Amino acid sequence: MSIEDRIPTLTDKELASLQENAMRLALSGSVKQKADCERGLPLIDAELAERKARAPAPAPRKGVARKPKMKA
């Protein structure tokens, strides 16, 4: 199974790690590694964007109701 086929099955943490490694190798890897990164990074970025779009909006934060301080 190629990495392109595995991308949709990775967890968010695994996908973030893959992105970090691919970005690092795109800068300092061998010629083959750089070519693989050029092919894989757009797929990783697209998957991350799709997941972000599907994620539910964060719930609004509820403030804690505090009792007013009584002056003596």
VENMOMO-V505764 format. One record per residue. N is the residue number from 1. PHI is phi as a letter, one per 30 degrees, with the letter a starting at -180 (none if undefined). PSI is psi in radians with two decimals (none if undefined). Layout:
# VENMOMO-V505764
N:PHI:PSI / N:PHI:PSI
This chain:
# VENMOMO-V505764
1:none:2.25 / 2:d:2.84 / 3:d:-0.58 / 4:d:-0.62 / 5:d:-0.48 / 6:d:-0.39 / 7:e:-0.84 / 8:d:-0.35 / 9:c:-0.14 / 10:d:2.63 / 11:d:2.92 / 12:e:-0.71 / 13:d:-0.76 / 14:d:-0.68 / 15:d:-0.69 / 16:d:-0.71 / 17:d:-0.74 / 18:d:-0.72 / 19:d:-0.79 / 20:d:-0.80 / 21:d:-0.73 / 22:d:-0.69 / 23:d:-0.69 / 24:d:-0.81 / 25:d:-0.50 / 26:d:-0.48 / 27:c:-0.63 / 28:b:0.16 / 29:d:3.14 / 30:d:3.04 / 31:e:-0.76 / 32:d:-0.73 / 33:d:-0.71 / 34:d:-0.71 / 35:d:-0.73 / 36:d:-0.68 / 37:d:-0.69 / 38:d:-0.59 / 39:d:-0.64 / 40:d:-0.58 / 41:e:-0.75 / 42:d:-0.60 / 43:d:-0.71 / 44:d:-0.82 / 45:d:-0.70 / 46:d:-0.71 / 47:d:-0.74 / 48:d:-0.74 / 49:d:-0.71 / 50:d:-0.74 / 51:d:-0.67 / 52:d:-0.69 / 53:d:-0.58 / 54:d:-0.32 / 55:d:2.44 / 56:d:2.64 / 57:d:2.52 / 58:d:2.50 / 59:d:2.49 / 60:d:2.51 / 61:d:2.38 / 62:c:2.27 / 63:d:2.68 / 64:d:2.21 / 65:d:2.19 / 66:c:2.53 / 67:d:2.46 / 68:d:2.51 / 69:d:2.40 / 70:c:2.30 / 71:d:2.41 / 72:d:none
